[in-house]
Amino acid sequence: MSRSRIATIALAIALLAAVWSLVLLVTGGFDVTLVGVVITAHDVTRPAALGILAAVVYLVAKGPGTVAAALAARARGIDRGLAHLQVPDRLAFWLAILIAIVVAAIGVERNAGVIGGADSYGYVSQAELWRQGVLPILPQPFAAQVPWPNGDWTFTPLGYQVADGGGAIVPTYSVGLPLVMAGVKTVFGHAAMFWIAPLAGAALVLVAYGAGRRLASPQAGLVAAWLTATSPALLGDLTVPTSDLLAAAALSAACLLLLRRSRLSVLLAGLAVTIALPVRPNLATAAVVLGIWLLLARGPDGRSHWRVRMNDVLAFALAAAPGVLIPAWSNWHLYGSPFVSGYGGLSEIYQWRHLPLNLQQYPARFVEAHAWLTPVGLAAVLIPVRALWPSVRERSTLALVAIFVASLIAPQLFYDPVHGALRFFLPALPFLASGTAVVALFFARPGWRGALVGLTLAAYGANVVYQAGLDVRSERKYSSAGEAARARSERGSILFAMQHSGSARYYAGRMTLRYDLLDPAWLDRSVDWLSAQGVPSYALLDDWEVKDFKRRFAGQARVAQLDVPVFVYQGAVVTHFYDLTRPSSSRGPTETIVDRFDGPRFPRPAPPPRFDFRR
């Protein structure tokens, strides 16, 4: 076969592979049944690798010199045809609005709609207490009556901890998001609590557009909005009820508002800080940076005098004061000190010894999350080369952005590496995206180079969305398995659980006991003691927990109860429900519950457990 024929075949394969890869990226893949055979196509890496290999074969067969000459000639033609291609300012604005709307719509449509793990249960259950007008302190006097060690802690679900002095539990998480959830649910209903994250994500996209537009151009704002919308950190929090997006949108908006430096924008920035700090008190360092910048930086004409700057600082501080006072007040009442949070004191949270490992791990996290362009934006912000930011007249503006971003990133380098995550950088994301945007536009000269940069950014964002998946069906286990456990257990019973220790209280309305905090020698004795008090015992365990449960309590008689479940819930995750009190021989066959994911999207909670040992 001639080299020309090989080159033609290789080029055709490369083009088909590229088209197929793009289809899989956009659609997320699909399953098709033909003549009884199921054909599955989800993995984009295989056609992409085939396309690259075919392109290499084409290059070798055709000859590098011939290919280079052909590309140069074609590039000159594209350059002439696209010389005047630009996105008009007004169009850039409306496209950014469209991106924000799509983000909010995806966040609502693909929302988990349920609470389950530590974060979501901690926030939503605390919101329910605030709606009742009481401090989120749950008395559990019965825990002092149990004979096993650390009884208080065994009755502490995920997201909570034992209150000082015992006899009650308090939430680990800060008060800000639960207060917002409580207000939203009171006004708009139960489902609206799950809309907060999608709407905050959309707001973060608009902040990114505003930052890019303010620092560079509407086109840079549009690129920043796209990069923010397709960030793995944003997508990871878009469909679950957590605090990261709300805090990020509020604090980044505060920084953006200060770039305008009017009295109104200063007041609004302070109010944005009032939203952000109760949600995430550890952002206080960044808020202090904003205040110091207001005091030291020269503002626009008429706002450079020191007295004007002092007035700005005073207005900002007064508007931001509730953001400091609210978490300080709640910390005092819940944990005994305004300076101690549910995570402990500052010296416990941030430690120098974590720095070396974090410096190694965070670059790897960026690669693993497919956030490859983020370091480009970080470099552009922290090293503000004048050529990249020609539209910024006041250098103090770039200084604010750089110091603001640094104040957000630096503390996380001293945080426990086990819990470190890219979502902690979300308040800096609009400015990192703006930095990436100005670098991209710097190289995107009008013509084919601009088209190539645009296609690269579009493909990059599409790949991030594809890798994110946004499949939240696994969260459905919490509500479905919880409701099934409620129907098959008596009111006043106890569920041994860990992963479901919060959600079973919320959806099953049953008291839960943390098996992972129970002394390994006490499984049989605890079940016998509870039975003597007239309290039936059950266990609600995900598939992977069953092995941990058996290993923890190996050699005890009740472990045999796990051979025959009462029911097995089969959804995206398999969950087992066991009766620990009655022998399996006295029960019927195991029931299988297959989740078809056609139930309510935002299931409501059961009545909270009312539990004591008086029957």
Secondary structure by P-SEA (a helix, b strand, c coil): ccaaaaaaaaaaaaaaaaaaaaaaaaacccccccccbbbbcccaaaaaaaaaaaaaaaaaaacaaaaaaaaaaaaaaaaaaaccccccaaaaaaaaaaaaaaaaaaaaaacccccccaaaaaaaaaaaaaaaccccccccccccccccccccccccccccccccccccccccccaaaaaaaaaaaaccccccccaaaaaaaaaaaaaaaaaaaaaccaaaaaaaaaaaaacaaaaaaccccccaaaaaaaaaaaaaaaaaccaaaaaaaaaaaaacccccccaaaaaaaaaaaaaccccccccccaaaaaaaaaaaaaaaaaaaaaaaaaaaaacccccccccccccccccccaaaaaaacaaaaaaaacccaaaaaaaaaaacccccccccccaaaaaaaaaaaaaacccccccccccccccccccaaaaaaaaaaaaaaaaccccaaaaaaaaaaaaaaaaaaaaacccccccaaaaaaaaaaaacccccbbbbcccccccccccccbbbbcccccccccaaaaaaaaaaacbbbbbbbcccaaaaaaaaacccccccccccccbbbbccbbbbbbbccccccccccbbbbbbcccccccccccccccccccc
